[in-house]
Amino acid sequence: MITALLTAFTLANTYPRAMEIVEIDNITDTAVCVDAVGMEWEFEGPEDLEVGDLIICTMYDNGTRETISDDEIVDVYWSGYYFEKNKFKSIGGKEITMQA
């Protein structure tokens, strides 16, 4: 499915979106993630990812810039994980504190 999408869109129809994995279903091989505004997203094949991981997703807007409800995740990149409230570790292991 991702291969088909990659041939169907251009860079003008993609954007990055940061999310946190909140659920992994090993039976269906899917992950549920939530973005900063609370929208839930789902993707297949969460290999080597865990609940609490922070990810950056490449999103495809389906050619409809005016609505986000039909957008799709086309790629997922691990970017870190929470280890304490308002703190997380990045890929390099550096501790970063989030400011309110």
RAURRA-V188454 format. One record per backbone hydrogen bond with DSSP energy under -1.0 kcal/mol. CO is the residue of the C=O (numbers start at 1). NH is the residue of the N-H. Records with the same first field share a line. If there is no record, write none. Layout:
CO->NH / NH
//
This chain:
1->5
2->6
3->7
5->9
10->13
11->14
13->61
15->59
17->57
19->55
20->34
21->52
23->32
25->29 / 30
29->45
30->25
31->43
32->22 / 23
33->41
34->20
35->38
39->35
41->33
43->31
45->47
46->49
50->53
52->82
53->21
54->79 / 80
55->19
56->77
57->17
58->74 / 75
59->15
60->72
61->64
64->67
68->71
72->60
75->58
77->56
80->54
81->89
84->87
86->98
87->83 / 84
88->96
89->81
90->93
94->90
96->88
//
